[in-house]
Amino acid sequence: MDEVLGTRSGYIPGLSYGPKPNKKSSSADRIDLEKRLKNKEDELNACKSNFEVLQTQMDAMRSALLAAGIQVPPLQFPAPNNTPNSSSSGSQPTQNLD
């Protein structure tokens, strides 16, 4: 019979048709993903702000130590991992916080 009618997509011989896909609406998936993305963006922005505050505090401490005559090694952070969607608000490189 397969020779005449052929087999339809999803048909498994002896098992009928395969598992049915989840019928959850794609718009609900999209809304959920957008919410999760917004939450992660907010979290990333909070981390960037915290990093900038800490970096400013470290610079102040470094200046105070140097003024007291204590040698302090220079700060070295890896180069930023820029992506097309990332925005850098400062000129200082930031550490990758993955």
LUMBADREN-570082 format. One line per 5 residues: number of its first residue (from 1); their letters; for each residue x, y, z of N, C-alpha, C, CB. Coordinates in nm, 2 decimals. Glycine has a CB too. Example, Ala and Ser with C-alpha at 12.3 -4.5 7.8 and 13.67 -1.06 7.14 Angstrom:
1 = AS = 1.32:-0.57:0.78:1.23:-0.45:0.78:1.32:-0.33:0.78:1.13:-0.45:0.90; 1.28:-0.22:0.71:1.37:-0.11:0.71:1.29:0.00:0.79:1.41:-0.06:0.57
END
This chain:
1 = MDEVL = 0.08:-0.12:0.00:0.00:0.00:0.00:0.09:0.13:0.00:-0.09:0.00:0.12; 0.20:0.12:0.07:0.29:0.24:0.07:0.34:0.27:-0.08:0.42:0.21:0.15; 0.35:0.17:-0.16:0.39:0.20:-0.30:0.29:0.28:-0.37:0.42:0.06:-0.37; 0.16:0.27:-0.34:0.06:0.34:-0.41:0.04:0.48:-0.35:-0.07:0.26:-0.41; 0.02:0.48:-0.22:-0.02:0.60:-0.15:0.10:0.67:-0.09:-0.11:0.57:-0.04
6 = GTRSG = 0.21:0.60:-0.07:0.33:0.66:0.00:0.30:0.67:0.15:0.36:0.80:-0.07; 0.40:0.72:0.22:0.39:0.74:0.36:0.39:0.89:0.39:0.50:0.67:0.44; 0.31:0.93:0.49:0.30:1.07:0.52:0.41:1.10:0.63:0.16:1.10:0.58; 0.44:1.23:0.63:0.54:1.27:0.73:0.50:1.24:0.87:0.57:1.42:0.71; 0.60:1.19:0.95:0.57:1.16:1.09:0.52:1.02:1.11:0.47:1.25:1.14
11 = YIPGL = 0.50:0.94:1.00:0.45:0.80:1.02:0.57:0.71:1.05:0.38:0.76:0.89; 0.55:0.63:1.15:0.65:0.53:1.19:0.58:0.39:1.17:0.70:0.55:1.34; 0.64:0.31:1.08:0.58:0.18:1.05:0.57:0.10:1.18:0.66:0.10:0.95; 0.45:0.04:1.21:0.42:-0.04:1.33:0.39:0.04:1.45:0.55:-0.12:1.35; 0.41:0.17:1.45:0.38:0.25:1.56:0.28:0.37:1.53:0.51:0.31:1.62
16 = SYGPK = 0.23:0.37:1.41:0.14:0.47:1.36:0.22:0.61:1.35:0.02:0.49:1.46; 0.16:0.71:1.39:0.23:0.84:1.38:0.30:0.87:1.51:0.12:0.95:1.35; 0.41:0.95:1.49:0.50:0.98:1.61:0.43:1.07:1.71:0.62:1.05:1.56; 0.51:1.11:1.81:0.45:1.20:1.91:0.40:1.33:1.86:0.55:1.22:2.02; 0.29:1.37:1.92:0.23:1.50:1.87:0.31:1.62:1.94:0.08:1.51:1.91
21 = PNKKS = 0.33:1.72:1.86:0.40:1.84:1.92:0.31:1.91:2.02:0.44:1.94:1.81; 0.38:1.97:2.12:0.31:2.05:2.22:0.24:2.16:2.15:0.41:2.10:2.32; 0.11:2.18:2.19:0.03:2.28:2.12:0.03:2.41:2.19:-0.12:2.23:2.12; 0.13:2.44:2.27:0.14:2.57:2.34:0.16:2.68:2.23:0.26:2.57:2.44; 0.09:2.79:2.24:0.10:2.89:2.14:0.23:2.95:2.13:-0.01:2.99:2.16
26 = SSADR = 0.27:2.98:2.01:0.40:3.04:1.99:0.41:3.19:2.04:0.44:3.04:1.84; 0.30:3.26:2.04:0.30:3.39:2.10:0.32:3.39:2.25:0.16:3.46:2.07; 0.27:3.29:2.32:0.30:3.27:2.46:0.44:3.24:2.48:0.21:3.16:2.52; 0.50:3.16:2.40:0.65:3.13:2.41:0.73:3.26:2.39:0.69:3.02:2.30; 0.69:3.34:2.29:0.76:3.46:2.26:0.75:3.56:2.38:0.70:3.52:2.13
31 = IDLEK = 0.63:3.57:2.43:0.62:3.66:2.55:0.70:3.62:2.67:0.47:3.67:2.59; 0.70:3.48:2.69:0.78:3.43:2.80:0.93:3.46:2.78:0.76:3.28:2.81; 0.98:3.43:2.65:1.12:3.46:2.62:1.15:3.61:2.63:1.15:3.41:2.48; 1.06:3.69:2.59:1.09:3.84:2.60:1.10:3.88:2.75:0.98:3.92:2.53; 1.02:3.82:2.84:1.02:3.85:2.98:1.16:3.80:3.04:0.91:3.79:3.05
36 = RLKNK = 1.19:3.68:3.00:1.32:3.63:3.05:1.44:3.71:3.00:1.34:3.48:3.01; 1.43:3.75:2.87:1.54:3.84:2.82:1.55:3.97:2.89:1.52:3.86:2.67; 1.43:4.03:2.92:1.43:4.16:2.99:1.49:4.14:3.13:1.29:4.21:3.00; 1.45:4.03:3.20:1.51:4.01:3.33:1.66:3.99:3.33:1.44:3.88:3.39; 1.71:3.92:3.23:1.85:3.90:3.22:1.92:4.03:3.18:1.89:3.79:3.11
41 = EDELN = 1.86:4.11:3.10:1.92:4.24:3.06:1.93:4.33:3.19:1.84:4.31:2.95; 1.82:4.33:3.27:1.82:4.41:3.39:1.93:4.36:3.49:1.68:4.40:3.46; 1.94:4.23:3.50:2.05:4.17:3.58:2.19:4.21:3.54:2.03:4.01:3.59; 2.21:4.20:3.40:2.34:4.24:3.35:2.37:4.39:3.37:2.34:4.21:3.20; 2.27:4.47:3.36:2.29:4.62:3.38:2.32:4.64:3.53:2.16:4.70:3.34
46 = ACKSN = 2.26:4.57:3.62:2.29:4.59:3.76:2.43:4.54:3.79:2.19:4.50:3.85; 2.47:4.43:3.73:2.61:4.38:3.75:2.71:4.48:3.69:2.63:4.25:3.68; 2.68:4.54:3.58:2.77:4.64:3.52:2.78:4.77:3.61:2.72:4.69:3.38; 2.67:4.81:3.67:2.67:4.92:3.76:2.75:4.89:3.88:2.52:4.96:3.80; 2.73:4.77:3.94:2.80:4.73:4.06:2.95:4.73:4.03:2.76:4.60:4.11
51 = FEVLQ = 2.99:4.68:3.91:3.13:4.67:3.87:3.19:4.81:3.86:3.14:4.59:3.74; 3.12:4.90:3.80:3.17:5.04:3.79:3.19:5.10:3.93:3.07:5.12:3.70; 3.09:5.08:4.02:3.11:5.13:4.15:3.23:5.07:4.22:2.98:5.11:4.24; 3.25:4.94:4.21:3.37:4.88:4.27:3.50:4.93:4.21:3.35:4.73:4.26; 3.49:4.94:4.08:3.61:4.99:4.01:3.65:5.13:4.06:3.59:4.99:3.86
56 = TQMDA = 3.55:5.22:4.07:3.57:5.35:4.12:3.63:5.35:4.26:3.44:5.44:4.12; 3.58:5.26:4.35:3.63:5.25:4.49:3.77:5.20:4.49:3.54:5.15:4.57; 3.80:5.10:4.40:3.94:5.05:4.39:4.03:5.16:4.34:3.94:4.93:4.30; 3.99:5.24:4.25:4.08:5.35:4.20:4.10:5.45:4.32:4.01:5.42:4.09; 4.00:5.48:4.40:4.02:5.57:4.51:4.12:5.51:4.61:3.88:5.60:4.58
61 = MRSAL = 4.10:5.38:4.64:4.19:5.31:4.74:4.33:5.31:4.68:4.14:5.17:4.77; 4.35:5.28:4.55:4.48:5.28:4.49:4.55:5.41:4.50:4.47:5.23:4.34; 4.47:5.52:4.47:4.53:5.65:4.48:4.57:5.69:4.63:4.42:5.76:4.44; 4.49:5.64:4.72:4.52:5.67:4.86:4.65:5.59:4.90:4.41:5.63:4.96; 4.66:5.47:4.86:4.78:5.39:4.89:4.91:5.45:4.82:4.76:5.25:4.84
66 = LAAGI = 4.89:5.49:4.70:5.00:5.55:4.63:5.05:5.69:4.70:4.97:5.58:4.48; 4.95:5.76:4.75:4.98:5.89:4.82:5.05:5.86:4.95:4.85:5.97:4.84; 5.02:5.74:5.01:5.09:5.71:5.13:5.23:5.64:5.10:5.01:5.61:5.21; 5.26:5.63:4.98:5.39:5.58:4.94:5.40:5.43:4.93:5.49:5.62:5.04; 5.28:5.36:4.92:5.27:5.22:4.91:5.26:5.18:4.76:5.15:5.16:4.99
71 = QVPPL = 5.35:5.10:4.71:5.34:5.06:4.57:5.22:4.96:4.55:5.47:5.00:4.52; 5.14:4.99:4.45:5.03:4.90:4.42:5.04:4.86:4.27:4.89:4.98:4.45; 5.03:4.73:4.24:5.03:4.69:4.10:4.92:4.75:4.02:5.04:4.53:4.09; 4.94:4.77:3.89:4.83:4.83:3.81:4.72:4.73:3.79:4.88:4.87:3.68; 4.59:4.78:3.78:4.48:4.69:3.75:4.48:4.64:3.61:4.35:4.77:3.78
76 = QFPAP = 4.46:4.52:3.59:4.45:4.46:3.46:4.33:4.38:3.44:4.58:4.37:3.43; 4.24:4.42:3.35:4.12:4.35:3.32:4.13:4.30:3.18:3.99:4.43:3.34; 4.07:4.18:3.15:4.08:4.13:3.01:4.00:4.22:2.92:4.02:3.98:3.01; 4.03:4.21:2.79:3.96:4.29:2.69:3.81:4.26:2.70:4.01:4.28:2.55; 3.72:4.36:2.67:3.58:4.33:2.67:3.54:4.24:2.56:3.50:4.46:2.67
81 = NNTPN = 3.44:4.16:2.58:3.38:4.07:2.48:3.26:4.14:2.42:3.34:3.93:2.54; 3.28:4.23:2.33:3.17:4.31:2.27:3.10:4.22:2.17:3.23:4.43:2.20; 2.96:4.23:2.18:2.88:4.17:2.08:2.80:4.28:2.01:2.78:4.06:2.14; 2.73:4.26:1.90:2.66:4.37:1.83:2.55:4.43:1.92:2.60:4.31:1.71; 2.49:4.35:2.01:2.38:4.40:2.09:2.43:4.46:2.22:2.28:4.29:2.12
86 = SSSSG = 2.56:4.45:2.26:2.60:4.51:2.38:2.64:4.65:2.37:2.73:4.43:2.43; 2.62:4.73:2.47:2.65:4.87:2.47:2.75:4.89:2.59:2.53:4.96:2.48; 2.85:4.97:2.56:2.95:5.00:2.66:2.93:5.14:2.70:3.09:4.96:2.62; 2.90:5.17:2.82:2.88:5.31:2.86:3.01:5.38:2.90:2.79:5.31:2.98; 3.11:5.30:2.93:3.24:5.37:2.98:3.35:5.33:2.88:3.27:5.33:3.12
91 = SQPTQ = 3.46:5.39:2.90:3.58:5.36:2.82:3.67:5.26:2.88:3.66:5.48:2.79; 3.64:5.22:3.01:3.72:5.12:3.08:3.68:4.98:3.03:3.70:5.14:3.23; 3.77:4.89:3.01:3.74:4.76:2.98:3.68:4.69:3.10:3.86:4.68:2.93; 3.59:4.60:3.08:3.52:4.53:3.19:3.55:4.38:3.19:3.37:4.55:3.19; 3.55:4.32:3.30:3.58:4.18:3.31:3.45:4.10:3.27:3.62:4.14:3.45
96 = NLD = 3.47:3.99:3.19:3.37:3.90:3.15:3.32:3.83:3.28:3.41:3.81:3.04; 3.19:3.85:3.31:3.13:3.79:3.43:3.04:3.67:3.41:3.05:3.89:3.51; 3.08:3.58:3.31:2.99:3.47:3.28:2.99:3.37:3.39:3.04:3.40:3.16
END
